[in-house]
């Protein structure tokens, strides 16, 4: 990470020294300072993630000496940002009339490339002072409905300024030219500056869509989820407290009986498994690694949402991803502490192996999926292909940041939270699990456990999916924080109810059941992603399909680990509470 940071700093310094006056890093310009138009990517409109370098199409570069493209942050590199200098000479507050800057001859290869781009509705993206600009490559049909393929050859840039800041950029594509073999196509541009009253802090507001994100359906979903929380909390409090009160009264009465009367009595329920309820979960190493990763993912999610609310991360390219990577690496001790402590309480001995599994399980799954998709991106020559240097940087972060911090957390967890302090002693011989009705089986509870949590977030999932897979910028992180808290509360309540029914059926396998019942929410989210792909988008092609379902699988997996951990932690507190309240002889 340090070497990557130094490389970025050197790139920034070299670019800054090659120019005079203000630049896009300070966002402050003096009159006639150079303004750089960066060309980013081009790709089909309906496949937002299938992007290629702008000059992968046979566009030509302006006459001005080019500036090497660079990646300013790790997040930009991972997101496939390919900034290349356009070669256009633009100066702050200096109008430029229609000016030709290059000309191309349409050879057979170039003609096929442009025709393919027009057929598939290719759009391109540019940046001026970090402000994104979108334009369409061409169009089918011309004047008088003449059949053919046309491209736009004139870029008209209307740029607003407020003081020394650029606060608005608008692109108008003009001069439609028909694509014909061996035709010479000149490209032109013009720049018009105007004074704007838009404040620099508000210049990204034009890209936001408040009518979409603050629609009445959005507010209704929040209200509906909030009412669900009130209902569930009240239901859990009323049913469980009334039921437990009856159980306590019955068990207190049973304690007054002698041993023979107790043996002859009809005893059943959660008290009967007190000698097995704190028995270590099966596959303790994997279970503790999942819980440790879940703690970390929960902290990272909450932290990034808060940072996004306070810092408006959507205004900077790749800043949200860079922040997520930094927070994830910095919170590695959380993973080690809770995962290592739980593993020690479960009686685990191979703590180094558990620590390695806990540290690398989630990064390995993410990197493995990303690298698989990367091979497809390389085959397609897409800009989403992750550069080798970025792969090395991510690997170094895992080895030299995440691993040592996880080790520190594991050592602290084993020493500070590694001693079991269960309120009931564990029987030497496991109690047989009696037969029960089919709907009390763990796999049925797991299948049904995620329905209500998913119901509390599925409307918000639509907005999140649309912002990532379509041309919307997600900025309502206050809503996301509220939905996140609602999801946590609903998950805990549902998991506690499921666990109580399981224990009442004298089945003490509650650890994995509580985790998987809460984690099953992610299964419903992933199924919803199929519906969204086929009915809400027009995505097509191997690359976009692999990209979509690959990263949706990672998103669902992380959501499942987070919900499973929250459900287990809440259930664990509940189980401790009920078994510590009842006196066990």
N, C-alpha and C positions, 0 to 999 in steps of 0.2 A: 504493500500500500504506500509505503514511504517513497519507493522508487517511482511508482506511478504518479504520486503527487508531485514529486520533483520534476518529472517529465512534463506534466501539465503546466507547472509554473514556468518552466523554460520556454514552452510553446507560447504561453501568454506573453512573456517578456519579449520574445523575439518578434511576435506580431506587433506588440505595442511599440517597439523600437523602430519597426519598419514604417510606422505611420507618424504623422505629426498631429498634435492636438488631441482632441477627445476621441473616445472609441466606445464600443458597445459594452465594455467592462465597467466603465465609470458612468456611462449613459449621459455624459456631459459633452456638448459640442460647442465649439466656437464657429463663427461664420466661416464658410468655405472649408471647414474641416472635412476630411474624407469620411464618407458613409459607405460601409461595405454591404453589398447585396450578396448574401450567401445562398447558393443553390443547395438544396438538401436532397430530397428524394422524389421519385416519380413512381406511380403504380396505379392499378385499377381502383376505381372509386369504391366498389363494393367489397374489396379485400384490403382493408386498411393496413393490415400487417404485412402484406406482400408488397414490399417497397424495393426499389432499385435506385442506384445512384442517378442523379439527374442527367449526367452526361453519358449514361448507358444508352440513352437515345441519342441519335446523331445531331444533337444541338451543338451549336458552335459557341466558342468563348469570345468575350469582348476583347478589344485590342489592348486594354490596359494590362500591365504586367500582373500575373496571377500571384495569389497568396496561397501557400500550402494549407490545405484543409487540416483541421485538428479536432480532437475530442477534448472538450474542456473538463469533463467529469467522467467518472466511471459509469454513472447512470446513463449518460449519453451514448457511450460506447456499447453498453448492453442493449440499449433501445434501438440501435442501428442508425444513429444520427450521422449523416455523411455530409459535412459542410465543405463545399468547394466554392472558391471565389468565382463569381460570375464574369469578371473582367470588365464590368460596366463602371464607368467613371461617374460617380455621384458625389456631390459636395453639399454640405449643410446649407440650406436656404438658397441654393443656387438652382434656378429653373433651367431645364434643358428642353429645348424644342425637339421635335421628332428627329432622331439621329440614327442612321444605320450603324451597326456595330459589327456585323459579320454577314457572310453569305455562304450557303452550302449548295452543292450540286447533288440532286437526288439520283444516286446510283441505285441499282436494283436492290442492293442490301439495305441501304438507307430508306428506300421507299417502302420495303416490306416492314421495316421496324416501325415507321410512322403509321402505316396503315393498321398494323396490329394494335398499336397504342390507341388509335382513334376508335377502332372496333370495340376495344375493351374499356372504353371510357377512362383513359388514363388522366390522372390529375398530378400536378407537381406541387411541391412545397418549397417556399423560400423563407429567408429570415432577413429582416433589417432591424438592427438594434434589438435583437431577441424577440421581435414581434413577428409572428408567423403570417405568411401570405400564401394563399392557395390560388391556383389557376388551372384551367383545363387545357390539355394539349391541343385538341382539335374537335371536329364535329363531322357528322355525316350529313351530306346534302348541302347545297349552297343556294345561290340566288335562283329564284323561280323553281324551287324544288329540283334542281339539277342533281342527278345522281353522281356521287363521287365522295371522296374523302378529302377533308380540308384541315389545315392547321392554322392556328392563330400566330401571326408573325410579329405583332406589335405589342409591347408591354408599356402600358401607361400607368405610371406610379403617381398617385396623389398622396402627398406626405404632409401631415400636420405637425406643427411644433408649438411648444409652449415654453418660452424662454430659451434655455439651452438644452431642452429635452425633446426627443422625438416621441410624440404621444399617439400618432395614428398613421397607418399606412393602408392604402387601398389600391388594388390592382384591377385594371380594366384591360381585358384582352381584345384586341382589334385587328382588322385587316386579315380576313380569312382568305387563305390561298389554297388552291386545289393541288393535290399531290399527283404529280405526273412524272414519269420516268425522264431523267436527264434535265428536268426543269431546275432553274436557278432560283433559290428562295432567299431573299434578303430578310434579315431580322433587324428590327428597329426598336427604339425605346424613347420615352420622354419622361421627364420628372417635373411635377408642379408642386410647389411648396405653398402652404397656407397657414395662417395663424389659427390655433385652436384653443378653446377654453378648457379642454380636458386636462385635468391634473395628471401629473406623471404617475401618481399612485393609483389612478383609476383607469389607466390606459388599457388594461386587460378586460375591462368590463364589457366591451363590445363583443368579446368572444364567448361570453357566458350566455346561457339561455335560461333566464329565470322563469319564463313561461313553461318550460319543460320540467325543471326540477322542483318548482314550487307550485305545481299544479295541485288542484284540489284532491286528486287521487293520492298524491304524496302525503298531504296532510291527513287525509282519511286513514291511510295505512299506519301512520304514526299513532293516531288516536286509537285505532283498532288494536294495535299491538300493546299500547299502554293499558287499555281496558283488559286485554288478555292477561297482562301482568297482575293487575289488581285481582282479577278473578282467580288466577292460579294461586297467588299468595294467600288469598282468603280461603280458597279451597283446601290448600295444604294445611294451613293453620287450623281450620275448623275440623276437618276430617281426622287428621293425624292426632291433634291434641285430644279430641273427644275419644278416639279409638285408643290412644295410648293411656288416657286416664282410666278407661275401663280395664285395660290390660294391667296397669299398675294396681288397681283395686283388686283384681282377680288374683294377681301374683302375690300381693300382700296377704290375702286371705289364705292362699296356698301355703305360705310360709308358716302359718299357725298350725297347720296339720302335721301329724307325725309322719314318719317316713313311709309306713305302710299305707296310710290313707292317701299320701301323695302318689305312691306307686299305682294305687288302684284308681286314682282320679284320671279324668280325661284331659290331659295337658297337651297343649299344642301352641303353635305361634312362634314369634321371633325369639322369645326367651329360651326356647329349647335348644337353640344353636349357639348359645353364649360361649361354649367351649370351642367352637370352630369358626366363629364369625371373624376373628382376627388371625385366622390361619393365613400364611403368606400366599399371595396370588401365584398361580402357575406361571412359569416363564418369567420369573421376577426381573431378569435382566432387561428383557424387551419392555416389560411393563414400566419399570422405573425410567428407562430411556424415553419412552413416550411421554410420561408425566413430566420429566424434566424439560423436554422439548416443548410440551404444551405450556408450561409456565413461561418459557422464554417467548414463544409466539404470542401469548396473551399480552405480555409486557410490551413487546415490540409493536403490536397492533394498537394498543392504547396510546403508547408514546407517539407513534407516527401520526395518529389522528389528531392528537393535541398539538403537535408541531405544525401540522397542516392547517389547523384552525388559527394558530397564532402567527405563523409565518407565510401563509398563502403560497405554499410550495408549488401550486399549479402554474405560477407565473414564470418559473425558471425551468429550462429544458433539463429533464433527467433528475431534477432535485429530489423528487419524491422517492425514486428508486435509490439514489445515492444515500438519502437519509435512512431509508429502510435497511440498507446494507450496513451502514455505520452503526445504527442502533442495535441491529442483530448481533454484530460482532461485539459491541460494548456490553451487551447483556448476557454474554456467554456464562459468566459466573452464576447467574440465576439458574440456568440449565443444570450446571454442575452441582449447585447447592441442593436443590430440591430433588433432582434425580439421584445423586449420590447418597443423600440422606435417606431417601425412601428405600434405596437398594440395601443400605446397611440395616434398616429396620426390618426389612424382609428376610434378613439373614444371609444376604449375598456375600460371597467371599472374593470373587474375581472382579475386584472393583476397577482395575485398570481397563479391562475389556469393556466393562459397563461404561466407563468414562469415554472411551473411544467411540462406542456405539452411540452414546448420547450426543457427543460433539459432532459426529460426522453423519448421522443418520439423515437428518433433514437436508444439510448441504449436499450430500451425495445424491439424494433423490432429485433435488432441484437441478444440480449440475448435470446429472445423467440425462434427465429429460431435456434440458437446454442443449446439451451437446448433441443428442439425437436429432433434435429439430435443426440444430446448426448444420448438420450434414445435409439435410434437405435444402436449407438456405444456401449452402455453398453450391450444391448441384444447380439451383436456380439462379446462381450469381446474384442473390438478393442482398440488399444492404443490411438485412437483419442478421447476416452471418457475423458471429462474434469474432473479432480479431484475435490472433494467437496471443498477442501481448496482454489483452484483457483476460484471456483464460489463465495466463500465468499470474496476473495480478489477483484474480479471485482465488486461485490455488494458494498463493502466498498468504492471503487473508485467513484462509482456513487453517493453514499450518502454523503460522506465526502469530496469529491474534486469537482466533476462536479456540484452538486447542489449548494453549497455555492458560487462558482465562477460564476455560471449562475445568481444567485440572485444579486451579486454585479454588473454584467453587466446589468441586467434588471433595477436596480435602477438608474444606470448612464444613461442608454438609455432613460428612461422615463423623467429624469430631463434635460438632455442635448439635446436630439433629439426627444422629445415627442410632441412638439408644431407644429400643422399643419401650413404650410406657402404656401398654394396653390396659384398660380397666378390668379385663377378664383374662384369666390364664387360659392357655391353649391346651386342649386335650391331646394326649399322645397319639391316640388312634382317631382318625377322622370318623365323624358320625355319618351313617348311611343317609343318603338323600331320598326321602320318600317320594312315591309317585304323586303327581299332581295333575291338575287339569291342563289341557294343551295350551291355553292362553296364559298360563303361568310359567311356561318354559322360557329359559333365558333368551333363546333366539327369537321368540315372539315378542318379548319385551324389548329386545334390541331393535327389532324391525319397527315397532310402533313408537319407540321412544323419541324419534326425531321428527315426528309429524308436527307437533305443536311448535317446537322451536323454529322449524322451517316456515310454518305458517306466520310466525311473527316477523320474518325478514324477507319473504319472497317478493314483496312489492319493491323493497329497497334493492333487491338483487337485480331487478329489471333496470333500475336507474344506473347501478354500478356497471352492469354488463353493457348498457348502451354507451356509457362514457368511455369504456375501454375498447369496445368492438365497433363503435360508430363514431361519427364526428361530433362528439359532445365533450366538453371539459367539465369534469366533476369538481365542484367547488363547495357543495353544501356539507362540509365535514361536521358541522354541528348536528345535522340530521344523522349522519353516520355514527357519531358518538352516542346519541340517544338510542339508536337501533342496536348498537353494540351492547349497551347496558341492558336493554330490554332482552336481548338474546341471552345474555348471561343469567339473568334472573329466571327467565322461563326455563332455560336448560337445567338449572339447579332444582327448581320446583318439580319439574317433570321427573328428573332422575331420582329425587328423593321418594316420590310416590311409587315409582317402579321398584326401587330397592326395598321399600317397606313391604310391598306385596310379595316380593321374592322371599324376603326373610320370614314373612308370616307363613309362607308355604314350606318353611324349614329348609330352605336352600341357601346355604351360606356362601355361594360363589358370587358375591356381590361386587368384587373389585372390577373384574373384567366386564361384568354385565353393566355396571354403572358407567364405565368408560365408553363402551361400545354403544350403549343406548343413547348417550348424549352425542357421540361421534356420528351416529347414523344420520344426523342432520345433513352432513356433507353428502351422503348418498342421494338425498332428495335434491340438494343443490345441483349435483352433477347431472341428475336426470332432467332437472329443469333446464340445464345448459343445452341438452339435446333439443328440447322444445324451442328454446330461443334460437338455436342455430338454424333449424329447418323452417320455422314459421315467422321469425322476426328479422332475419337477415337475408341477404342475397349473396352470401359468400360461396365461393366455388374454388375448385382446384386442390391438388394434393398439398401444396405448401400451406395454404390458408387453413385447410381442414386439420392437418397435423398440428399446426401452430395453435389453433383454437382448442382442440380437445386435449392436447398435451398440457397447455398451461391452465386450462380449466381443471384438469385432473390435479395439478399441483395446488391450485387455489382451494379445491375441495378437500384435498388431503390436509393442508394447513388448517383449514376451518374445522375439519374433523378432529385433529389433534388438540386444537384449542378448546373446542366444545367438550370433548371427552375429558380433558383435564379439569375443566371447570366443574363438570358434572361429578367427576370422581371426588374432587376436593370438597364440594358441598355435601355429597353423600357421606364421605368419611367423617366430617364433623357431626352430621346427624347420627350416624351409627355410634360414634363415641359417646354422644350425649345420651342416647337412650340406654346404652348398656352401662354407663357410669351412674345413671340415676337409680337403676334397679339394683338392689343388693343381691349379689350372687354368692351363695354359700359354696 
